Amino acid sequence: MGTLTPVAGSVARKWFIIDAEDKVLGRLATVAARLLQGKHKPAYTPYLDLGDHVVVVNAARVKLTGRKELQKVYRQHSGYEGGLREERAKEVRSRRPTRMVEEAVRGMLPKTKLGDAMYRKLKVYEGKDHPHRAQRPTTCEVA
């Protein structure tokens, strides 16, 4: 009997919801990345996108350990000379709190087209409200 290889189109995708309130950012991001990649499934295949959709709510209340609130730096570059912009985590949280969760999860996904497809299944919301109730997402706990 040969190895069963799943077909990308025949995968049943589930929806998971993660409440980020008082959860450590890194631990939350690892759980979300595993769900997006499909590593929790027995038919996991590294070169196929078999992952599920992940909805993260209360991203504004995610916790950073130690002194990361003041020391962690988020950088982005415009592509032009001298176009580097830096912001501390505290400033990012006040201006656009979903970015912290998005970047943490994005950094744990593959840096390929496949990783981009996985990232598109991540939905992050600042508060507890989200428009995905019709998908009946399953609650996922973060340790």
Residue pairs with C-beta under 8 A, 6 or more apart in sequence:
4 43
5 45
6 43
6 45
6 48
6 50
8 48
8 49
8 50
11 38
11 50
13 51
13 52
13 53
13 121
14 52
14 53
14 137
14 138
15 52
15 53
15 54
15 55
15 132
15 135
15 136
15 137
15 138
16 35
16 52
16 53
16 54
16 55
16 137
16 138
16 139
16 140
17 54
17 55
17 56
17 57
17 130
17 132
17 137
17 138
17 139
17 140
18 28
18 31
18 32
18 54
18 55
18 56
18 57
18 140
18 142
19 57
19 58
19 128
19 139
20 28
20 56
20 57
20 58
20 59
20 61
20 62
20 101
21 58
21 61
21 62
22 61
22 63
23 62
23 63
23 142
24 62
24 63
24 64
24 65
24 142
25 62
25 63
25 64
25 100
25 101
25 104
26 104
27 142
27 143
28 56
28 62
28 101
28 104
28 142
29 101
29 104
29 105
29 107
29 108
30 108
31 140
31 142
32 54
32 56
32 101
32 105
32 122
33 105
33 108
33 109
34 40
35 51
35 52
35 54
35 140
36 51
36 52
36 54
36 105
36 109
36 118
36 119
36 121
36 122
37 44
37 50
37 51
37 109
37 110
37 118
38 44
38 45
38 48
38 49
38 50
38 51
38 52
41 50
43 50
44 50
47 114
48 114
49 114
49 117
49 118
51 118
51 121
52 121
53 121
53 122
53 123
53 132
53 135
53 137
54 121
54 122
54 123
54 140
55 123
55 124
55 125
55 130
55 132
55 137
56 101
56 122
56 123
56 124
56 125
57 125
57 127
57 128
57 129
57 130
58 125
58 126
58 127
58 128
59 97
59 98
59 100
59 101
59 124
59 125
59 126
60 93
60 97
60 98
60 126
60 127
62 97
62 100
62 101
64 72
64 89
68 89
69 88
69 89
69 90
69 93
70 88
70 89
70 90
71 88
71 89
72 88
72 89
73 86
73 87
73 88
73 89
74 86
74 87
74 88
74 89
74 92
74 99
74 100
74 103
75 84
75 85
75 86
76 84
76 85
77 83
77 84
77 85
78 84
78 85
87 95
89 100
92 99
92 100
93 100
97 126
98 124
98 125
98 126
101 124
102 122
102 124
105 119
105 122
106 119
109 115
109 118
109 119
110 118
123 130
123 132
